[in-house]
Protein backbone atom coordinates (compact mmCIF):
# COMPACT_ATOMS: atom_id res chain seq x y z
CA UNK A 1 0.00 0.00 0.00
CA UNK A 2 2.80 2.39 0.95
CA UNK A 3 4.64 1.74 -2.34
CA UNK A 4 1.45 2.20 -4.31
CA UNK A 5 0.71 5.45 -2.53
CA UNK A 6 4.25 6.69 -3.17
CA UNK A 7 3.97 5.75 -6.86
CA UNK A 8 0.66 7.56 -7.08
CA UNK A 9 2.22 10.63 -5.54
CA UNK A 10 5.05 10.50 -8.05
CA UNK A 11 2.50 10.33 -10.85
CA UNK A 12 0.61 13.30 -9.51
CA UNK A 13 3.82 15.25 -9.07
CA UNK A 14 4.79 14.43 -12.64
CA UNK A 15 1.45 15.71 -13.94
CA UNK A 16 1.77 18.85 -11.86
CA UNK A 17 5.10 19.68 -13.48
CA UNK A 18 4.31 18.60 -17.02
CA UNK A 19 3.43 22.19 -17.92
CA UNK A 20 6.78 23.42 -16.58
CA UNK A 21 8.68 20.70 -18.43
CA UNK A 22 7.00 21.52 -21.75
CA UNK A 23 9.42 24.35 -22.48
CA UNK A 24 6.53 26.79 -22.99
CA UNK A 25 5.88 29.88 -20.84
CA UNK A 26 3.81 29.10 -17.76
CA UNK A 27 0.49 30.77 -16.98
CA UNK A 28 -1.15 30.75 -13.57
CA UNK A 29 -4.93 30.62 -13.30
CA UNK A 30 -6.07 33.62 -11.25
CA UNK A 31 -9.86 32.99 -11.36
CA UNK A 32 -11.76 29.68 -11.50
CA UNK A 33 -12.48 29.20 -15.20
CA UNK A 34 -13.30 26.51 -17.74
CA UNK A 35 -10.94 25.06 -20.30
CA UNK A 36 -13.05 24.84 -23.46
CA UNK A 37 -12.97 23.05 -26.80
CA UNK A 38 -13.52 26.27 -28.78
CA UNK A 39 -12.77 29.94 -28.16
CA UNK A 40 -16.32 30.50 -27.04
CA UNK A 41 -17.91 30.80 -23.61
CA UNK A 42 -20.70 28.48 -24.76
CA UNK A 43 -18.34 25.81 -26.10
CA UNK A 44 -18.08 22.39 -24.42
CA UNK A 45 -16.05 22.32 -21.21
CA UNK A 46 -12.95 20.13 -21.18
CA UNK A 47 -11.92 20.73 -17.59
CA UNK A 48 -12.66 23.06 -14.71
CA UNK A 49 -9.55 25.05 -13.76
CA UNK A 50 -8.96 26.39 -10.27
CA UNK A 51 -6.97 29.37 -9.02
CA UNK A 52 -3.28 28.50 -8.87
CA UNK A 53 -3.39 25.83 -11.61
CA UNK A 54 -0.48 25.95 -14.05
CA UNK A 55 -0.93 26.03 -17.83
CA UNK A 56 1.58 25.93 -20.67
CA UNK A 57 1.09 28.86 -23.03
CA UNK A 58 1.19 27.40 -26.56
CA UNK A 59 1.38 30.91 -28.08
CA UNK A 60 -1.85 30.83 -30.07
CA UNK A 61 -4.70 33.26 -29.60
CA UNK A 62 -8.21 33.72 -30.92
CA UNK A 63 -8.50 36.28 -33.73
CA UNK A 64 -10.81 38.47 -31.68
CA UNK A 65 -11.31 39.87 -28.19
CA UNK A 66 -14.15 38.41 -26.15
CA UNK A 67 -16.15 40.34 -23.56
CA UNK A 68 -16.69 38.20 -20.43
CA UNK A 69 -17.57 39.07 -16.85
CA UNK A 70 -15.12 37.80 -14.24
CA UNK A 71 -15.66 38.50 -10.56
CA UNK A 72 -18.30 41.12 -11.46
CA UNK A 73 -16.01 42.98 -13.87
CA UNK A 74 -16.25 43.00 -17.66
CA UNK A 75 -12.99 41.88 -19.26
CA UNK A 76 -12.22 42.26 -22.97
CA UNK A 77 -9.43 39.81 -23.79
CA UNK A 78 -8.61 37.06 -26.31
CA UNK A 79 -8.80 33.32 -25.77
CA UNK A 80 -5.51 31.42 -25.43
CA UNK A 81 -4.64 27.90 -26.56
CA UNK A 82 -3.01 26.19 -23.59
CA UNK A 83 -2.07 22.82 -22.13
CA UNK A 84 -2.89 21.71 -18.60
CA UNK A 85 -0.59 19.86 -16.22
CA UNK A 86 -2.43 16.66 -17.13
CA UNK A 87 -1.69 17.18 -20.84
CA UNK A 88 -5.13 18.35 -21.96
CA UNK A 89 -5.20 21.16 -24.53
CA UNK A 90 -7.93 23.71 -25.06
CA UNK A 91 -8.95 27.36 -24.94
CA UNK A 92 -8.90 29.51 -21.80
CA UNK A 93 -10.02 33.12 -21.47
CA UNK A 94 -6.94 35.35 -21.09
CA UNK A 95 -8.62 37.51 -18.47
CA UNK A 96 -8.49 34.58 -16.05
CA UNK A 97 -4.74 33.89 -16.24
CA UNK A 98 -1.44 35.71 -15.76
CA UNK A 99 2.16 34.81 -16.63
CA UNK A 100 4.15 33.14 -13.88
CA UNK A 101 6.63 35.10 -11.77
CA UNK A 102 6.22 38.56 -13.28
CA UNK A 103 5.81 42.02 -11.80
CA UNK A 104 2.91 44.37 -12.51
CA UNK A 105 4.57 46.08 -15.49
CA UNK A 106 5.52 42.76 -17.06
CA UNK A 107 1.99 41.46 -16.58
CA UNK A 108 0.58 44.57 -18.29
CA UNK A 109 2.98 44.15 -21.21
CA UNK A 110 1.94 40.51 -21.51
CA UNK A 111 -1.74 41.46 -21.62
CA UNK A 112 -1.12 44.11 -24.28
CA UNK A 113 0.95 41.68 -26.35
CA UNK A 114 -1.80 39.03 -26.29
CA UNK A 115 -4.43 41.56 -27.34
CA UNK A 116 -2.17 42.77 -30.14
CA UNK A 117 -1.50 39.21 -31.32
CA UNK A 118 -5.20 38.38 -31.33
CA UNK A 119 -6.23 41.34 -33.49
CA UNK A 120 -3.19 41.75 -35.75
CA UNK A 121 -1.45 38.37 -35.84
CA UNK A 122 1.73 36.91 -34.37
CA UNK A 123 4.14 38.26 -36.99
CA UNK A 124 3.00 41.87 -36.69
CA UNK A 125 2.91 41.51 -32.91
CA UNK A 126 6.57 40.47 -32.92
CA UNK A 127 7.50 43.38 -35.21
CA UNK A 128 5.67 45.84 -32.94
CA UNK A 129 7.34 44.44 -29.82
CA UNK A 130 10.79 44.63 -31.42
CA UNK A 131 10.14 48.21 -32.54
CA UNK A 132 8.88 49.47 -29.17
CA UNK A 133 11.84 47.88 -27.38
CA UNK A 134 14.29 50.07 -29.34
CA UNK A 135 13.21 53.32 -27.66
CA UNK A 136 15.82 53.15 -24.89
CA UNK A 137 18.63 52.42 -27.37
CA UNK A 138 18.26 55.69 -29.34
CA UNK A 139 21.17 58.10 -28.84
CA UNK A 140 21.40 60.12 -32.09
CA UNK A 141 19.00 61.98 -34.33
CA UNK A 142 19.88 59.67 -37.24
CA UNK A 143 18.97 56.61 -35.18
CA UNK A 144 15.74 58.30 -34.12
CA UNK A 145 14.86 59.09 -37.75
CA UNK A 146 15.21 55.41 -38.65
CA UNK A 147 13.18 54.18 -35.67
CA UNK A 148 10.45 56.75 -36.22
CA UNK A 149 10.22 55.88 -39.90
CA UNK A 150 9.81 52.19 -39.07
CA UNK A 151 7.13 53.14 -36.56
CA UNK A 152 5.23 55.22 -39.09
CA UNK A 153 5.23 52.26 -41.52
CA UNK A 154 3.74 50.12 -38.74
CA UNK A 155 1.26 52.94 -38.03
CA UNK A 156 0.00 52.85 -41.62
CA UNK A 157 -0.40 49.06 -41.50
CA UNK A 158 -2.24 49.10 -38.18
CA UNK A 159 -4.57 51.91 -39.26
CA UNK A 160 -5.56 49.91 -42.33
CA UNK A 161 -6.17 46.80 -40.22
CA UNK A 162 -8.22 48.73 -37.66
CA UNK A 163 -10.37 50.06 -40.49
CA UNK A 164 -11.03 46.50 -41.64
CA UNK A 165 -11.95 45.47 -38.08
CA UNK A 166 -14.75 48.03 -38.22
CA UNK A 167 -16.11 46.64 -41.49
CA UNK A 168 -16.05 42.94 -40.52
CA UNK A 169 -19.40 43.33 -38.81
CA UNK A 170 -20.70 46.93 -39.09
CA UNK A 171 -23.51 46.14 -36.67
CA UNK A 172 -21.08 45.29 -33.87
CA UNK A 173 -19.33 47.81 -31.64
CA UNK A 174 -15.56 47.59 -32.29
CA UNK A 175 -13.34 46.48 -29.42
CA UNK A 176 -11.89 49.16 -27.16
CA UNK A 177 -8.50 49.95 -28.74
CA UNK A 178 -7.21 52.66 -26.42
CA UNK A 179 -4.82 50.13 -24.84
CA UNK A 180 -2.83 50.21 -28.08
CA UNK A 181 -1.62 53.68 -27.18
CA UNK A 182 -0.27 52.29 -23.89
CA UNK A 183 2.11 50.03 -25.81
CA UNK A 184 3.35 52.77 -28.15
CA UNK A 185 6.14 55.24 -27.35
CA UNK A 186 5.26 57.81 -30.04
CA UNK A 187 1.63 57.35 -31.06
CA UNK A 188 -1.75 58.25 -29.60
CA UNK A 189 -4.84 56.27 -30.56
CA UNK A 190 -8.14 58.04 -31.12
CA UNK A 191 -11.57 56.97 -32.28
CA UNK A 192 -12.57 58.51 -35.58
CA UNK A 193 -15.66 60.71 -35.06
CA UNK A 194 -18.88 59.09 -36.28
CA UNK A 195 -16.98 56.02 -37.49
CA UNK A 196 -16.68 52.52 -36.10
CA UNK A 197 -12.90 52.74 -36.24
CA UNK A 198 -9.72 53.91 -34.50
CA UNK A 199 -6.48 55.38 -35.83
CA UNK A 200 -2.98 55.93 -34.50
CA UNK A 201 -1.64 59.49 -34.71
CA UNK A 202 1.89 60.73 -34.13
CA UNK A 203 2.35 62.43 -30.76
CA UNK A 204 4.82 65.26 -31.37
CA UNK A 205 5.20 65.88 -27.63
CA UNK A 206 6.66 62.38 -27.30
CA UNK A 207 8.77 62.97 -30.41
CA UNK A 208 10.04 66.26 -28.97
CA UNK A 209 10.86 64.66 -25.61
CA UNK A 210 12.86 61.91 -27.30
CA UNK A 211 14.64 64.48 -29.48
CA UNK A 212 15.95 66.32 -26.40
CA UNK A 213 17.71 63.11 -25.34
CA UNK A 214 19.64 62.56 -28.58
CA UNK A 215 22.72 64.14 -30.09
CA UNK A 216 22.07 66.18 -33.23
CA UNK A 217 19.37 68.77 -33.89
CA UNK A 218 17.45 67.51 -36.91
CA UNK A 219 14.96 65.56 -34.82
CA UNK A 220 14.38 68.66 -32.67
CA UNK A 221 13.56 70.67 -35.81
CA UNK A 222 11.25 67.93 -37.03
CA UNK A 223 9.37 68.02 -33.72
CA UNK A 224 9.05 71.82 -33.94
CA UNK A 225 7.39 71.53 -37.35
CA UNK A 226 4.97 69.06 -35.78
CA UNK A 227 4.11 71.61 -33.07
CA UNK A 228 3.57 74.23 -35.78
CA UNK A 229 1.37 71.92 -37.84
CA UNK A 230 -0.77 70.75 -34.89
CA UNK A 231 -0.67 73.68 -32.43
CA UNK A 232 -3.78 72.70 -30.44
CA UNK A 233 -2.44 69.52 -28.79
CA UNK A 234 0.66 68.54 -30.80
CA UNK A 235 -1.05 65.33 -31.93
CA UNK A 236 -1.21 64.52 -35.63
CA UNK A 237 -4.75 64.48 -36.99
CA UNK A 238 -6.84 65.15 -40.06
CA UNK A 239 -7.15 68.80 -39.00
CA UNK A 240 -3.75 70.50 -39.40
CA UNK A 241 -3.24 74.21 -38.80
CA UNK A 242 -3.92 75.19 -42.42
CA UNK A 243 -7.57 74.05 -42.42
CA UNK A 244 -10.67 75.54 -40.83
CA UNK A 245 -12.92 72.89 -39.23
CA UNK A 246 -16.60 73.14 -40.09
CA UNK A 247 -17.62 70.04 -38.09
CA UNK A 248 -16.10 66.83 -36.80
CA UNK A 249 -16.16 65.47 -40.34
CA UNK A 250 -15.81 68.48 -42.63
CA UNK A 251 -13.30 71.28 -43.07
CA UNK A 252 -12.36 73.91 -45.62
CA UNK A 253 -8.97 75.35 -46.52
CA UNK A 254 -7.78 78.33 -44.49
CA UNK A 255 -5.48 79.50 -47.27
CA UNK A 256 -4.96 83.23 -46.73
CA UNK A 257 -4.42 82.97 -42.95
CA UNK A 258 -0.68 82.44 -43.40
CA UNK A 259 -0.20 78.88 -42.09
CA UNK A 260 0.45 77.31 -45.49
CA UNK A 261 3.35 79.70 -46.07
CA UNK A 262 4.70 79.49 -42.51
CA UNK A 263 4.88 75.69 -42.51
CA UNK A 264 6.28 75.47 -46.05
CA UNK A 265 9.00 77.96 -45.05
CA UNK A 266 9.78 75.93 -41.89
CA UNK A 267 10.03 72.76 -43.98
CA UNK A 268 12.37 74.51 -46.40
CA UNK A 269 14.62 75.86 -43.63
CA UNK A 270 14.79 72.46 -41.95
CA UNK A 271 15.69 70.65 -45.18
CA UNK A 272 18.47 73.15 -45.86
CA UNK A 273 20.08 72.15 -42.55
CA UNK A 274 19.76 68.38 -43.02
CA UNK A 275 17.91 65.66 -44.91
CA UNK A 276 17.33 63.06 -42.16
CA UNK A 277 13.58 63.64 -42.17
CA UNK A 278 13.27 64.54 -45.86
CA UNK A 279 10.68 61.83 -46.74
CA UNK A 280 8.36 62.88 -43.91
CA UNK A 281 8.81 66.60 -44.58
CA UNK A 282 8.23 66.24 -48.32
CA UNK A 283 5.06 64.24 -47.60
CA UNK A 284 3.94 67.13 -45.38
CA UNK A 285 4.72 69.60 -48.18
CA UNK A 286 2.60 67.58 -50.60
CA UNK A 287 -0.26 67.52 -48.10
CA UNK A 288 -0.16 71.32 -47.93
CA UNK A 289 -0.10 71.65 -51.71
CA UNK A 290 -3.02 69.23 -52.03
CA UNK A 291 -5.03 71.56 -49.81
CA UNK A 292 -4.25 74.49 -52.12
CA UNK A 293 -4.72 72.68 -55.43
CA UNK A 294 -7.68 70.37 -54.74
CA UNK A 295 -10.39 71.24 -57.28
CA UNK A 296 -13.14 70.24 -54.83
CA UNK A 297 -11.84 72.32 -51.91
CA UNK A 298 -13.70 75.33 -50.54
CA UNK A 299 -11.93 78.24 -48.80
CA UNK A 300 -12.60 80.11 -45.57
CA UNK A 301 -10.78 83.33 -46.44
CA UNK A 302 -11.70 86.02 -49.03
CA UNK A 303 -10.03 86.33 -52.41
CA UNK A 304 -7.65 89.14 -51.41
CA UNK A 305 -6.09 87.22 -48.54
CA UNK A 306 -5.80 84.02 -50.57
CA UNK A 307 -3.98 85.80 -53.40
CA UNK A 308 -1.67 87.53 -50.91
CA UNK A 309 -0.55 84.25 -49.33
CA UNK A 310 -0.18 82.51 -52.69
CA UNK A 311 2.01 85.40 -53.79
CA UNK A 312 4.15 84.99 -50.66
CA UNK A 313 4.65 81.30 -51.35
CA UNK A 314 5.62 81.82 -54.98
CA UNK A 315 7.97 84.77 -54.33
CA UNK A 316 9.81 83.02 -51.48
CA UNK A 317 11.58 80.70 -53.96
CA UNK A 318 11.32 77.79 -51.55
CA UNK A 319 13.73 75.02 -52.55
CA UNK A 320 11.36 72.33 -51.29
CA UNK A 321 9.00 73.27 -54.13
CA UNK A 322 9.78 71.61 -57.45
CA UNK A 323 9.42 73.33 -60.82
CA UNK A 324 6.22 71.33 -61.27
CA UNK A 325 4.94 72.59 -57.90
CA UNK A 326 5.62 76.18 -58.94
CA UNK A 327 3.77 75.76 -62.23
CA UNK A 328 0.78 74.25 -60.43
CA UNK A 329 0.72 77.16 -57.95
CA UNK A 330 0.95 79.68 -60.81
CA UNK A 331 -2.02 78.05 -62.54
CA UNK A 332 -3.98 77.95 -59.28
CA UNK A 333 -3.30 81.62 -58.62
CA UNK A 334 -4.75 82.45 -62.02
CA UNK A 335 -7.88 80.48 -61.11
CA UNK A 336 -8.27 82.39 -57.82
CA UNK A 337 -8.14 85.65 -59.77
CA UNK A 338 -11.42 84.60 -61.45
CA UNK A 339 -13.12 82.39 -58.81
CA UNK A 340 -16.64 82.48 -60.28
CA UNK A 341 -15.39 81.51 -63.72
CA UNK A 342 -13.46 78.59 -62.23
CA UNK A 343 -16.23 77.51 -59.84
CA UNK A 344 -14.21 78.24 -56.70
CA UNK A 345 -16.08 78.70 -53.43
CA UNK A 346 -14.27 81.40 -51.41
CA UNK A 347 -14.99 83.44 -48.28
CA UNK A 348 -17.03 80.77 -46.52
CA UNK A 349 -16.63 82.64 -43.25
CA UNK A 350 -19.38 85.00 -44.38
CA UNK A 351 -21.79 82.05 -44.53
CA UNK A 352 -22.27 82.36 -48.27
Buried (B, 14 or more C-beta within 10 A) or exposed (E): EEEEEEEEEEEEEEEEEBBEEBEBBBBBBBBEBBBBEEBEBEBEEBBEBEEEBBBBBBEBBBEEBBEBEBEEEEBBBBBBBBBBBEEEBBBBBBBBBBBBEBEEEEEBBBBBBBBBBBBBBEEBBEBBBEBBEBBEEBEBBBBBBBBBBBBBEBBEBBBEEBBEBBEEEEEEEBBEBEBBBEBBBBBBBBBBEEEBBBBBBBBBBBBBEBBEEBEBBBBBBBBBBBBBBBEEEBBBBEEBBBBBEEEEEEBBBBBBBBBBBBBBBBBBBBBEEBEBBBEBBBEBBEEBBEBBBEEEBBBBBBBEBBBEBBEBBBEEEBEBBEEEBBEBBEEBBEBBEEBEEEEBEBBBEEEE
